[in-house]
């Protein structure tokens, strides 16, 4: 019996549907096991906590916003996406087998008290504003905040 | 034996896949008092490994687990 109060800290670097899903499954399970859990979304990972609107101010920023549009329902799998067909196929297969959708899984994580943190620097580079992220994001932080969190964690993962 | 296995809460987890059975149990355990027992039925064979792992992490007690065909029934007691 392990009653040590350790934390779980996950870096979500990838914006791929399958990898984000794995991150949320582990986060919800850790939280359900009584472990204080936080997820740090950086670079492509920000897509999983974006509202899904177009982003960016400058030419490159708007280009990224268009070609790399965020939103939990639009991200595709890391393999076999085939321009969105793979995403549709995986979503259908998961639904048919009774696996919860990524959006439901994210909501479950929030319900269980998982903290969602966004990387300030990635947001600056990719011209993603706080208002482009879902309201439930706990805070916008830097690497030092992640390190402080991870330093207390018994489980640290980079997805 | 029958006394300790009388459930205070019955949970239907049939059809749910990982991680939802564990999520649901973790939410349900808060609804029974300490010493209370949850009886749950599931169809995901993953629970055979995951429920013992969850009780190990949380310190709650897995009283009993049995499998009949595709249906797995288990009893979890809240310890704290």
gemmi code that builds the backbone of each chain (N, CA, C; Angstrom):
import gemmi

chains = {
    "A": [
        ("UNK", (0.850, -1.206, 0.000), (0.000, 0.000, 0.000), (0.877, 1.245, 0.000)),
        ("UNK", (0.685, 2.055, -0.991), (1.483, 3.261, -1.118), (0.626, 4.483, -0.822)),
        ("UNK", (0.868, 5.094, 0.311), (0.046, 6.247, 0.666), (0.834, 7.555, 0.561)),
        ("UNK", (2.027, 7.464, -0.008), (2.824, 8.672, -0.177), (2.126, 9.630, -1.128)),
        ("UNK", (2.042, 10.857, -0.728), (1.392, 11.850, -1.571), (2.399, 12.400, -2.569)),
        ("UNK", (2.487, 11.748, -3.702), (3.387, 12.228, -4.741), (2.564, 12.800, -5.872)),
        ("UNK", (3.211, 13.602, -6.689), (2.495, 14.219, -7.794), (2.790, 13.510, -9.113)),
        ("UNK", (1.976, 13.804, -10.102), (2.201, 13.321, -11.456), (2.261, 14.544, -12.356)),
        ("UNK", (3.299, 14.620, -13.145), (3.505, 15.802, -13.965), (3.819, 15.381, -15.399)),
        ("UNK", (2.983, 15.822, -16.335), (3.120, 15.359, -17.721), (3.354, 16.547, -18.652)),
        ("UNK", (4.411, 16.456, -19.452), (4.624, 17.466, -20.492), (3.926, 16.966, -21.753)),
        ("UNK", (3.036, 17.757, -22.299), (2.393, 17.386, -23.566), (2.998, 18.262, -24.654)),
        ("UNK", (3.956, 17.698, -25.368), (4.653, 18.425, -26.435), (3.954, 18.166, -27.767)),
        ("UNK", (3.436, 16.961, -27.906), (2.810, 16.552, -29.163), (1.385, 17.077, -29.280)),
        ("UNK", (0.996, 17.385, -30.497), (-0.381, 17.797, -30.745), (-1.132, 16.712, -31.490)),
        ("UNK", (-0.571, 15.514, -31.519), (-1.236, 14.411, -32.222), (-2.319, 13.800, -31.346)),
        ("UNK", (-3.432, 13.483, -31.995), (-4.596, 12.935, -31.289), (-4.255, 11.730, -30.411)),
        ("UNK", (-3.504, 10.780, -30.965), (-3.223, 9.548, -30.222), (-2.339, 9.806, -29.009)),
        ("UNK", (-1.344, 10.674, -29.208), (-0.414, 10.949, -28.101), (-1.099, 11.778, -27.010)),
        ("UNK", (-1.914, 12.743, -27.448), (-2.653, 13.562, -26.480), (-3.611, 12.672, -25.689)),
        ("UNK", (-4.201, 11.715, -26.396), (-5.120, 10.779, -25.749), (-4.398, 9.986, -24.659)),
        ("UNK", (-3.225, 9.473, -25.006), (-2.440, 8.708, -24.027), (-2.137, 9.566, -22.803)),
        ("UNK", (-1.779, 10.828, -23.060), (-1.452, 11.738, -21.949), (-2.672, 11.945, -21.042)),
        ("UNK", (-3.839, 12.149, -21.652), (-5.042, 12.372, -20.852), (-5.492, 11.109, -20.114)),
        ("UNK", (-5.288, 9.947, -20.723), (-5.658, 8.690, -20.052), (-4.811, 8.508, -18.788)),
        ("UNK", (-3.516, 8.765, -18.912), (-2.645, 8.616, -17.745), (-2.964, 9.682, -16.699)),
        ("UNK", (-3.217, 10.906, -17.169), (-3.529, 11.992, -16.228), (-4.813, 11.704, -15.447)),
        ("UNK", (-5.859, 11.252, -16.141), (-7.120, 10.974, -15.440), (-6.952, 9.807, -14.475)),
        ("UNK", (-6.190, 8.796, -14.898), (-5.990, 7.635, -14.032), (-5.179, 8.013, -12.795)),
        ("UNK", (-4.161, 8.833, -12.980), (-3.360, 9.283, -11.830), (-4.233, 10.078, -10.870)),
        ("UNK", (-5.025, 10.995, -11.414), (-5.901, 11.805, -10.566), (-6.913, 10.912, -9.858)),
        ("UNK", (-7.421, 9.900, -10.566), (-8.385, 8.974, -9.973), (-7.741, 8.099, -8.901)),
        ("UNK", (-6.422, 8.001, -8.932), (-5.695, 7.231, -7.922), (-5.265, 8.105, -6.754)),
        ("UNK", (-5.787, 9.322, -6.718), (-5.501, 10.205, -5.598), (-4.189, 10.959, -5.714)),
        ("UNK", (-3.640, 10.994, -6.909), (-2.354, 11.668, -7.116), (-2.605, 13.048, -7.750)),
        ("UNK", (-2.054, 14.075, -7.141), (-2.218, 15.427, -7.666), (-1.509, 15.527, -9.021)),
        ("UNK", (-2.250, 15.880, -10.052), (-1.729, 15.772, -11.413), (-1.780, 17.093, -12.166)),
        ("UNK", (-0.702, 17.378, -12.883), (-0.710, 18.565, -13.734), (-0.161, 18.219, -15.111)),
        ("UNK", (-0.653, 18.927, -16.101), (-0.198, 18.729, -17.478), (0.305, 20.067, -18.000)),
        ("UNK", (1.497, 20.023, -18.589), (2.140, 21.229, -19.095), (2.136, 21.151, -20.622)),
        ("UNK", (1.357, 22.005, -21.255), (1.188, 21.941, -22.708), (2.139, 22.905, -23.387)),
        ("UNK", (3.009, 22.348, -24.212), (3.960, 23.192, -24.892), (4.013, 22.862, -26.384)),
        ("UNK", (4.420, 23.823, -27.168), (4.539, 23.711, -28.621), (3.299, 23.091, -29.264)),
        ("UNK", (3.425, 21.995, -29.989), (2.250, 21.446, -30.694), (1.162, 21.029, -29.704)),
        ("UNK", (1.577, 20.725, -28.498), (0.639, 20.288, -27.470), (-0.428, 21.326, -27.150)),
        ("UNK", (-0.105, 22.598, -27.413), (-1.077, 23.663, -27.140), (-2.394, 23.436, -27.884)),
        ("UNK", (-2.305, 22.728, -29.016), (-3.522, 22.482, -29.816), (-4.614, 21.809, -28.993)),
        ("UNK", (-4.184, 20.990, -28.043), (-5.156, 20.232, -27.243), (-5.927, 21.099, -26.255)),
        ("UNK", (-5.435, 22.327, -26.020), (-6.158, 23.206, -25.094), (-6.578, 24.511, -25.770)),
        ("UNK", (-6.482, 24.527, -27.112), (-6.961, 25.707, -27.836), (-8.460, 25.578, -28.093)),
        ("UNK", (-9.101, 26.729, -28.200), (-10.537, 26.713, -28.497), (-10.791, 26.225, -29.927)),
        ("UNK", (-9.855, 26.543, -30.824), (-10.009, 26.090, -32.208), (-10.238, 27.217, -33.195)),
        ("UNK", (-10.209, 28.448, -32.695), (-10.358, 29.594, -33.603), (-9.041, 29.850, -34.334)),
        ("UNK", (-9.086, 30.685, -35.379), (-7.862, 31.050, -36.084), (-7.057, 31.970, -35.185)),
        ("UNK", (-5.728, 31.812, -35.251), (-4.865, 32.594, -34.354), (-3.791, 33.323, -35.149)),
        ("UNK", (-3.031, 34.160, -34.465), (-1.890, 34.843, -35.068), (-2.202, 36.256, -35.488)),
        ("UNK", (-1.144, 37.085, -35.442), (-1.304, 38.473, -35.870), (-0.490, 38.745, -37.128)),
        ("UNK", (0.792, 38.349, -37.102), (1.670, 38.576, -38.251), (1.417, 37.540, -39.340)),
        ("UNK", (2.168, 37.663, -40.440), (1.993, 36.743, -41.564), (2.263, 35.296, -41.162)),
        ("UNK", (3.430, 35.073, -40.520), (3.792, 33.703, -40.139), (2.855, 33.168, -39.056)),
        ("UNK", (2.540, 34.034, -38.126), (1.640, 33.630, -37.037), (0.285, 33.182, -37.575)),
        ("UNK", (-0.226, 33.956, -38.528), (-1.530, 33.594, -39.104), (-1.426, 32.333, -39.951)),
        ("UNK", (-0.241, 32.169, -40.594), (-0.031, 30.978, -41.408), (-0.055, 29.725, -40.521)),
        ("UNK", (0.654, 29.821, -39.378), (0.661, 28.693, -38.432), (-0.762, 28.442, -37.935)),
        ("UNK", (-1.460, 29.529, -37.629), (-2.829, 29.414, -37.131), (-3.740, 28.693, -38.108)),
        ("UNK", (-3.459, 28.902, -39.389), (-4.298, 28.295, -40.431), (-3.888, 26.845, -40.711)),
        ("UNK", (-2.573, 26.629, -40.865), (-2.082, 25.295, -41.243), (-2.001, 24.336, -40.063)),
        ("UNK", (-1.974, 24.893, -38.876), (-1.767, 24.072, -37.684), (-2.881, 24.384, -36.683)),
        ("UNK", (-4.085, 24.389, -37.207), (-5.203, 24.847, -36.398), (-5.402, 23.969, -35.168)),
        ("UNK", (-5.668, 24.617, -34.044), (-5.829, 23.892, -32.793), (-7.259, 23.455, -32.553)),
        ("UNK", (-7.480, 22.901, -31.377), (-8.810, 22.409, -30.998), (-8.772, 20.912, -30.805)),
        ("UNK", (-9.336, 20.460, -29.708), (-9.224, 19.047, -29.347), (-9.930, 18.120, -30.339)),
        ("UNK", (-10.913, 18.647, -31.048), (-11.660, 17.780, -31.974), (-11.075, 17.718, -33.380)),
        ("UNK", (-10.121, 18.607, -33.673), (-9.594, 18.622, -35.041), (-8.210, 17.996, -35.169)),
        ("UNK", (-7.568, 17.703, -34.028), (-6.225, 17.138, -34.139), (-6.295, 15.695, -34.637)),
        ("UNK", (-5.293, 15.328, -35.452), (-5.294, 13.999, -36.078), (-4.253, 13.090, -35.463)),
        ("UNK", (-4.349, 11.785, -35.764), (-3.385, 10.827, -35.221), (-1.992, 11.010, -35.815)),
        ("UNK", (-0.968, 10.537, -35.095), (0.413, 10.712, -35.548), (0.721, 9.865, -36.780)),
        ("UNK", (-0.052, 8.803, -36.971), (0.115, 7.981, -38.180), (-1.257, 7.764, -38.792)),
        ("UNK", (-1.266, 7.479, -40.079), (-2.504, 7.164, -40.816), (-3.554, 8.263, -40.734)),
        ("UNK", (-3.124, 9.502, -40.762), (-4.152, 10.550, -40.743), (-4.772, 10.719, -42.131)),
        ("UNK", (-3.952, 10.637, -43.170), (-4.416, 10.761, -44.566), (-5.367, 11.936, -44.748)),
        ("UNK", (-4.891, 13.101, -44.337), (-5.667, 14.315, -44.544), (-6.993, 14.353, -43.805)),
        ("UNK", (-7.079, 13.648, -42.692), (-8.286, 13.732, -41.878), (-9.125, 12.467, -41.908)),
        ("UNK", (-8.873, 11.610, -42.894), (-9.643, 10.355, -42.991), (-9.307, 9.453, -41.794)),
        ("UNK", (-8.012, 9.433, -41.465), (-7.556, 8.626, -40.331), (-8.179, 9.085, -39.024)),
        ("UNK", (-8.283, 10.409, -38.887), (-8.897, 10.955, -37.670), (-10.334, 10.481, -37.553)),
        ("UNK", (-11.051, 10.584, -38.655), (-12.450, 10.143, -38.687), (-12.548, 8.649, -38.351)),
        ("UNK", (-11.632, 7.868, -38.972), (-11.664, 6.421, -38.769), (-11.386, 6.049, -37.301)),
        ("UNK", (-10.361, 6.673, -36.740), (-10.033, 6.376, -35.347), (-11.172, 6.784, -34.412)),
        ("UNK", (-11.754, 7.958, -34.683), (-12.854, 8.420, -33.836), (-14.018, 7.438, -33.902)),
        ("UNK", (-14.295, 6.953, -35.117), (-15.406, 6.014, -35.292), (-15.108, 4.691, -34.582)),
        ("UNK", (-13.870, 4.211, -34.755), (-13.496, 2.937, -34.122), (-13.553, 3.041, -32.604)),
        ("UNK", (-13.104, 4.180, -32.080), (-13.107, 4.344, -30.625), (-14.536, 4.434, -30.097)),
        ("UNK", (-15.368, 5.150, -30.844), (-16.765, 5.303, -30.430), (-17.477, 3.947, -30.437)),
        ("UNK", (-17.250, 3.172, -31.522), (-17.899, 1.861, -31.652), (-17.516, 0.924, -30.512)),
        ("UNK", (-16.300, 1.103, -30.005), (-15.830, 0.201, -28.949), (-16.073, 0.759, -27.559)),
        ("UNK", (-16.648, 1.957, -27.513), (-17.011, 2.518, -26.207), (-15.907, 3.281, -25.513)),
        ("UNK", (-14.877, 3.691, -26.269), (-13.828, 4.528, -25.677), (-14.330, 5.964, -25.689)),
        ("UNK", (-14.128, 6.681, -24.618), (-14.621, 8.066, -24.563), (-13.811, 8.943, -25.516)),
        ("UNK", (-14.452, 9.995, -25.993), (-13.778, 10.905, -26.928), (-12.742, 11.730, -26.176)),
        ("UNK", (-11.851, 12.312, -26.962), (-10.784, 13.124, -26.379), (-11.359, 14.314, -25.612)),
        ("UNK", (-12.416, 14.904, -26.153), (-13.032, 16.060, -25.486), (-13.628, 15.648, -24.125)),
        ("UNK", (-14.269, 14.485, -24.097), (-14.830, 13.986, -22.827), (-13.727, 13.665, -21.835)),
        ("UNK", (-12.637, 13.121, -22.371), (-11.510, 12.745, -21.518), (-10.879, 13.995, -20.889)),
        ("UNK", (-10.784, 15.052, -21.686), (-10.229, 16.306, -21.156), (-11.147, 16.854, -20.067)),
        ("UNK", (-12.460, 16.773, -20.308), (-13.413, 17.251, -19.308), (-13.318, 16.415, -18.032)),
        ("UNK", (-13.151, 15.098, -18.203), (-12.998, 14.210, -17.051), (-11.765, 14.604, -16.244)),
        ("UNK", (-10.680, 14.894, -16.954), (-9.451, 15.323, -16.279), (-9.728, 16.571, -15.449)),
        ("UNK", (-10.443, 17.520, -16.028), (-10.766, 18.758, -15.307), (-11.647, 18.453, -14.099)),
        ("UNK", (-12.626, 17.573, -14.284), (-13.528, 17.210, -13.188), (-12.764, 16.583, -12.022)),
        ("UNK", (-11.679, 15.865, -12.360), (-10.891, 15.193, -11.328), (-9.836, 16.117, -10.725)),
        ("UNK", (-9.808, 17.360, -11.197), (-8.894, 18.343, -10.619), (-7.514, 18.403, -11.252)),
        ("UNK", (-7.369, 17.823, -12.457), (-6.076, 17.908, -13.133), (-5.830, 19.357, -13.558)),
        ("UNK", (-4.634, 19.840, -13.256), (-4.278, 21.220, -13.615), (-3.758, 21.252, -15.043)),
        ("UNK", (-4.280, 22.155, -15.855), (-3.800, 22.318, -17.226), (-3.004, 23.620, -17.306)),
        ("UNK", (-1.711, 23.485, -17.602), (-0.861, 24.662, -17.691), (-0.378, 24.849, -19.119)),
        ("UNK", (-0.318, 26.091, -19.562), (0.132, 26.375, -20.927), (1.488, 27.046, -20.891)),
        ("UNK", (2.298, 26.740, -21.893), (3.654, 27.293, -21.981), (3.614, 28.691, -22.600)),
        ("UNK", (4.058, 29.656, -21.824), (4.042, 31.056, -22.269), (4.900, 31.275, -23.512)),
        ("UNK", (6.089, 30.712, -23.506), (7.019, 30.968, -24.607), (6.476, 30.420, -25.937)),
        ("UNK", (5.918, 29.200, -25.900), (5.339, 28.636, -27.136), (4.207, 29.515, -27.638)),
        ("UNK", (3.418, 30.032, -26.696), (2.294, 30.890, -27.076), (2.789, 32.160, -27.747)),
        ("UNK", (3.887, 32.712, -27.203), (4.468, 33.922, -27.792), (4.981, 33.646, -29.204)),
        ("UNK", (5.726, 32.553, -29.349), (6.313, 32.229, -30.652), (5.221, 31.971, -31.689)),
        ("UNK", (4.222, 31.176, -31.303), (3.190, 30.787, -32.269), (2.037, 31.790, -32.338)),
        ("UNK", (2.172, 32.865, -31.595), (1.147, 33.918, -31.578), (-0.228, 33.381, -31.193)),
        ("UNK", (-0.213, 32.638, -30.105), (-1.453, 32.125, -29.539), (-1.703, 32.895, -28.244)),
        ("UNK", (-2.848, 33.542, -28.161), (-3.148, 34.375, -26.991), (-3.907, 33.564, -25.943)),
        ("UNK", (-3.942, 34.086, -24.720), (-4.682, 33.416, -23.646), (-6.136, 33.190, -24.048)),
        ("UNK", (-6.714, 34.165, -24.769), (-8.124, 34.042, -25.160), (-8.341, 32.948, -26.219)),
        ("UNK", (-7.243, 32.492, -26.854), (-7.361, 31.395, -27.820), (-7.387, 30.031, -27.127)),
        ("UNK", (-7.060, 30.038, -25.839), (-7.070, 28.783, -25.069), (-8.411, 28.641, -24.348)),
        ("UNK", (-8.782, 27.412, -24.049), (-10.031, 27.192, -23.312), (-9.943, 27.844, -21.932)),
        ("UNK", (-11.061, 28.291, -21.432), (-11.102, 29.025, -20.169), (-10.578, 28.202, -18.993)),
        ("UNK", (-10.724, 26.863, -19.089), (-10.370, 25.983, -17.982), (-8.870, 25.879, -17.734)),
        ("UNK", (-8.048, 26.389, -18.658), (-6.601, 26.348, -18.448), (-6.289, 27.057, -17.123)),
        ("UNK", (-5.554, 26.352, -16.250), (-5.311, 26.859, -14.906), (-4.429, 28.103, -14.915)),
        ("UNK", (-3.286, 27.986, -15.594), (-2.426, 29.161, -15.713), (-1.456, 29.037, -16.882)),
        ("UNK", (-0.874, 30.160, -17.234), (0.124, 30.216, -18.302), (1.467, 30.410, -17.616)),
        ("UNK", (2.387, 29.475, -17.856), (3.619, 29.459, -17.068), (4.853, 29.222, -17.923)),
        ("UNK", (5.996, 29.271, -17.287), (7.264, 28.984, -17.949), (7.850, 27.675, -17.478)),
        ("UNK", (9.031, 27.350, -17.984), (9.669, 26.075, -17.686), (9.952, 25.914, -16.193)),
        ("UNK", (10.267, 27.026, -15.520), (10.592, 26.931, -14.097), (9.398, 26.426, -13.293)),
        ("UNK", (8.202, 26.821, -13.709), (6.991, 26.362, -13.018), (6.817, 24.864, -13.214)),
        ("UNK", (7.141, 24.400, -14.425), (7.066, 22.960, -14.672), (8.096, 22.209, -13.826)),
        ("UNK", (9.323, 22.717, -13.808), (10.395, 22.061, -13.052), (10.025, 21.980, -11.570)),
        ("UNK", (9.470, 23.050, -11.036), (9.071, 23.061, -9.628), (8.016, 21.983, -9.370)),
        ("UNK", (7.095, 21.845, -10.310), (6.028, 20.850, -10.214), (6.618, 19.432, -10.323)),
        ("UNK", (7.479, 19.243, -11.331), (8.062, 17.927, -11.602), (8.981, 17.479, -10.467)),
        ("UNK", (9.588, 18.441, -9.806), (10.506, 18.145, -8.726), (9.795, 17.454, -7.557)),
        ("UNK", (8.505, 17.683, -7.435), (7.719, 17.054, -6.372), (6.990, 15.810, -6.867)),
        ("UNK", (7.218, 15.472, -8.135), (6.425, 14.398, -8.738), (7.149, 13.060, -8.715)),
        ("UNK", (6.385, 11.997, -8.452), (6.930, 10.649, -8.556), (6.777, 10.122, -9.972)),
        ("UNK", (5.879, 10.736, -10.723), (5.654, 10.345, -12.126), (5.850, 11.569, -12.997)),
        ("UNK", (6.843, 11.535, -13.877), (6.996, 12.613, -14.854), (7.066, 11.995, -16.232)),
        ("UNK", (6.312, 12.544, -17.153), (6.268, 11.992, -18.506), (6.369, 13.101, -19.527)),
        ("UNK", (6.985, 12.773, -20.638), (7.086, 13.710, -21.762), (6.410, 13.038, -22.949)),
        ("UNK", (5.270, 13.590, -23.359), (4.502, 12.943, -24.431), (4.580, 13.780, -25.700)),
    ],
    "B": [
        ("UNK", (-19.216, -13.753, 5.727), (-18.726, -13.285, 4.433), (-19.796, -12.472, 3.717)),
        ("UNK", (-21.008, -13.005, 3.744), (-22.074, -12.311, 3.015), (-22.325, -10.922, 3.586)),
        ("UNK", (-22.061, -10.790, 4.890), (-22.298, -9.490, 5.510), (-21.331, -8.431, 4.980)),
        ("UNK", (-20.065, -8.817, 4.891), (-19.069, -7.841, 4.448), (-19.226, -7.513, 2.963)),
        ("UNK", (-19.893, -8.392, 2.232), (-20.036, -8.147, 0.800), (-21.366, -7.481, 0.434)),
        ("UNK", (-22.152, -7.152, 1.432), (-23.376, -6.421, 1.127), (-23.007, -5.011, 0.685)),
        ("UNK", (-23.290, -4.685, -0.581), (-22.808, -3.400, -1.082), (-23.623, -2.203, -0.580)),
        ("UNK", (-22.932, -1.100, -0.365), (-23.597, 0.162, -0.051), (-23.914, 0.924, -1.335)),
        ("UNK", (-23.224, 0.524, -2.393), (-23.421, 1.182, -3.686), (-23.150, 0.149, -4.778)),
        ("UNK", (-24.023, 0.128, -5.775), (-23.838, -0.789, -6.896), (-23.514, 0.036, -8.135)),
        ("UNK", (-22.468, -0.369, -8.812), (-21.969, 0.412, -9.943), (-21.940, -0.450, -11.202)),
        ("UNK", (-22.521, 0.072, -12.270), (-22.505, -0.646, -13.539), (-21.463, -0.030, -14.461)),
        ("UNK", (-20.391, -0.755, -14.694), (-19.310, -0.245, -15.544), (-19.240, -1.015, -16.859)),
        ("UNK", (-20.300, -1.750, -17.159), (-20.269, -2.588, -18.359), (-20.180, -1.711, -19.621)),
        ("UNK", (-19.323, -2.128, -20.534), (-19.159, -1.392, -21.793), (-18.099, -0.303, -21.730)),
        ("UNK", (-17.693, 0.066, -20.521), (-16.685, 1.129, -20.401), (-15.279, 0.558, -20.573)),
        ("UNK", (-14.445, 1.348, -21.243), (-13.052, 0.949, -21.422), (-12.134, 1.911, -20.675)),
        ("UNK", (-10.887, 1.498, -20.550), (-9.858, 2.286, -19.874), (-9.854, 3.727, -20.384)),
        ("UNK", (-9.784, 4.733, -19.563), (-9.588, 4.694, -18.111), (-10.897, 4.839, -17.318)),
        ("UNK", (-12.050, 4.737, -17.985), (-13.298, 5.118, -17.333), (-13.718, 4.247, -16.143)),
        ("UNK", (-13.506, 2.906, -16.185), (-13.883, 2.137, -14.991), (-13.189, 2.661, -13.720)),
        ("UNK", (-11.914, 2.990, -13.834), (-11.156, 3.494, -12.677), (-11.637, 4.891, -12.288)),
        ("UNK", (-11.893, 5.714, -13.294), (-12.402, 7.067, -13.018), (-13.728, 6.984, -12.260)),
        ("UNK", (-14.602, 6.099, -12.725), (-15.932, 5.974, -12.096), (-15.830, 5.429, -10.653)),
        ("UNK", (-14.950, 4.459, -10.471), (-14.792, 3.917, -9.108), (-14.238, 4.990, -8.178)),
        ("UNK", (-13.273, 5.750, -8.682), (-12.662, 6.777, -7.828), (-13.698, 7.823, -7.428)),
        ("UNK", (-14.646, 8.094, -8.320), (-15.702, 9.055, -7.983), (-16.727, 8.431, -7.045)),
        ("UNK", (-17.016, 7.137, -7.273), (-18.045, 6.464, -6.479), (-17.590, 6.214, -5.044)),
        ("UNK", (-16.297, 5.961, -4.869), (-15.803, 5.609, -3.530), (-16.014, 6.767, -2.547)),
        ("UNK", (-16.080, 7.983, -3.095), (-16.309, 9.155, -2.244), (-17.751, 9.229, -1.764)),
        ("UNK", (-18.614, 8.445, -2.427), (-20.034, 8.496, -2.069), (-20.419, 7.489, -0.983)),
        ("UNK", (-19.480, 6.596, -0.632), (-19.771, 5.685, 0.475), (-18.922, 6.088, 1.685)),
        ("UNK", (-19.410, 5.731, 2.851), (-18.669, 6.064, 4.070), (-17.464, 5.138, 4.198)),
        ("UNK", (-16.526, 5.505, 5.046), (-15.378, 4.635, 5.318), (-15.900, 3.305, 5.861)),
        ("UNK", (-15.427, 2.215, 5.294), (-15.927, 0.893, 5.661), (-17.015, 0.409, 4.707)),
        ("UNK", (-17.530, 1.313, 3.907), (-18.573, 0.985, 2.933), (-18.017, 0.207, 1.748)),
        ("UNK", (-18.900, -0.555, 1.114), (-18.462, -1.420, 0.018), (-19.192, -1.069, -1.279)),
        ("UNK", (-18.437, -1.024, -2.362), (-19.015, -0.834, -3.691), (-18.955, -2.165, -4.424)),
        ("UNK", (-20.081, -2.510, -5.024), (-20.092, -3.691, -5.889), (-20.177, -3.192, -7.323)),
        ("UNK", (-19.214, -3.579, -8.149), (-19.196, -3.096, -9.526), (-19.126, -4.246, -10.508)),
        ("UNK", (-19.792, -4.061, -11.644), (-19.694, -5.043, -12.720), (-19.093, -4.363, -13.942)),
        ("UNK", (-18.169, -5.045, -14.591), (-17.495, -4.479, -15.759), (-17.326, -5.551, -16.824)),
        ("UNK", (-17.112, -5.120, -18.059), (-16.862, -6.071, -19.138), (-15.466, -5.914, -19.739)),
        ("UNK", (-14.772, -4.854, -19.354), (-13.414, -4.649, -19.864), (-12.444, -5.529, -19.078)),
        ("UNK", (-11.800, -6.503, -19.742), (-10.877, -7.387, -19.007), (-9.712, -6.615, -18.390)),
        ("UNK", (-9.496, -5.382, -18.842), (-8.444, -4.537, -18.271), (-8.613, -4.314, -16.780)),
        ("UNK", (-9.853, -4.378, -16.295), (-10.074, -4.128, -14.860), (-9.434, -5.213, -13.993)),
        ("UNK", (-9.213, -6.399, -14.568), (-8.605, -7.489, -13.793), (-7.237, -7.066, -13.262)),
        ("UNK", (-6.528, -6.275, -14.057), (-5.231, -5.779, -13.603), (-5.343, -4.403, -12.965)),
        ("UNK", (-6.245, -3.588, -13.509), (-6.282, -2.183, -13.103), (-6.926, -1.941, -11.744)),
        ("UNK", (-7.931, -2.700, -11.401), (-8.579, -2.475, -10.101), (-7.625, -2.828, -8.950)),
        ("UNK", (-6.927, -3.992, -9.016), (-5.927, -4.248, -7.970), (-4.842, -3.168, -7.919)),
        ("UNK", (-4.429, -2.661, -9.097), (-3.411, -1.609, -9.130), (-3.945, -0.328, -8.490)),
        ("UNK", (-5.209, -0.039, -8.769), (-5.819, 1.181, -8.209), (-5.953, 1.085, -6.682)),
        ("UNK", (-6.345, -0.084, -6.186), (-6.459, -0.225, -4.733), (-5.066, -0.146, -4.084)),
        ("UNK", (-4.061, -0.628, -4.804), (-2.694, -0.530, -4.299), (-2.264, 0.939, -4.208)),
        ("UNK", (-2.599, 1.721, -5.234), (-2.233, 3.149, -5.231), (-2.990, 3.925, -4.168)),
        ("UNK", (-4.276, 3.605, -4.018), (-5.120, 4.438, -3.158), (-5.201, 3.927, -1.730)),
        ("UNK", (-4.912, 2.639, -1.534), (-5.016, 2.069, -0.192), (-6.393, 1.513, 0.125)),
        ("UNK", (-7.343, 1.630, -0.798), (-8.640, 0.989, -0.572), (-8.491, -0.520, -0.746)),
        ("UNK", (-9.499, -1.247, -0.306), (-9.350, -2.700, -0.279), (-10.192, -3.388, -1.357)),
        ("UNK", (-9.526, -4.221, -2.140), (-10.252, -5.056, -3.096), (-10.665, -6.316, -2.336)),
        ("UNK", (-11.954, -6.415, -2.024), (-12.424, -7.506, -1.171), (-12.503, -8.807, -1.970)),
        ("UNK", (-13.003, -8.687, -3.175), (-13.225, -9.897, -3.962), (-13.388, -9.522, -5.429)),
        ("UNK", (-12.969, -10.429, -6.308), (-13.155, -10.188, -7.735), (-13.457, -11.514, -8.393)),
        ("UNK", (-14.509, -11.551, -9.190), (-14.805, -12.807, -9.874), (-15.261, -12.566, -11.296)),
        ("UNK", (-15.030, -13.569, -12.126), (-15.341, -13.437, -13.536), (-16.308, -14.539, -13.945)),
        ("UNK", (-17.374, -14.125, -14.568), (-18.325, -15.102, -15.110), (-18.550, -14.789, -16.571)),
        ("UNK", (-17.908, -15.556, -17.442), (-17.974, -15.248, -18.862), (-17.296, -13.918, -19.105)),
        ("UNK", (-18.051, -12.995, -19.696), (-17.441, -11.697, -20.013), (-17.617, -10.689, -18.883)),
        ("UNK", (-18.445, -11.033, -17.921), (-18.753, -10.061, -16.869), (-17.849, -10.275, -15.650)),
        ("UNK", (-17.221, -9.207, -15.249), (-16.347, -9.239, -14.086), (-17.026, -8.451, -12.960)),
        ("UNK", (-17.147, -9.096, -11.818), (-17.755, -8.422, -10.665), (-16.696, -8.294, -9.583)),
        ("UNK", (-16.661, -7.118, -8.975), (-15.698, -6.946, -7.879), (-16.271, -6.049, -6.793)),
        ("UNK", (-15.720, -6.243, -5.604), (-16.161, -5.498, -4.421), (-14.975, -4.703, -3.873)),
        ("UNK", (-15.170, -3.422, -3.723), (-14.105, -2.570, -3.195), (-14.592, -1.904, -1.917)),
        ("UNK", (-13.759, -1.976, -0.884), (-14.133, -1.365, 0.394), (-13.342, -0.075, 0.617)),
        ("UNK", (-14.062, 0.962, 1.013), (-13.389, 2.238, 1.315), (-12.701, 2.133, 2.674)),
        ("UNK", (-11.403, 2.403, 2.701), (-10.652, 2.223, 3.943), (-10.325, 3.537, 4.637)),
        ("UNK", (-10.504, 4.656, 3.929), (-10.132, 5.931, 4.571), (-10.894, 7.084, 3.932)),
    ],
}
model = gemmi.Model(1)
for chain_id, residues in chains.items():
    chain = gemmi.Chain(chain_id)
    for i, (resn, *xyz) in enumerate(residues, 1):
        res = gemmi.Residue()
        res.name, res.seqid = resn, gemmi.SeqId(i, " ")
        for name, pos in zip(("N", "CA", "C"), xyz):
            atom = gemmi.Atom()
            atom.name, atom.element = name, gemmi.Element(name[0])
            atom.pos, atom.b_iso = gemmi.Position(*pos), 0.0
            res.add_atom(atom)
        chain.add_residue(res)
    model.add_chain(chain)
structure = gemmi.Structure()
structure.add_model(model)
structure.setup_entities()
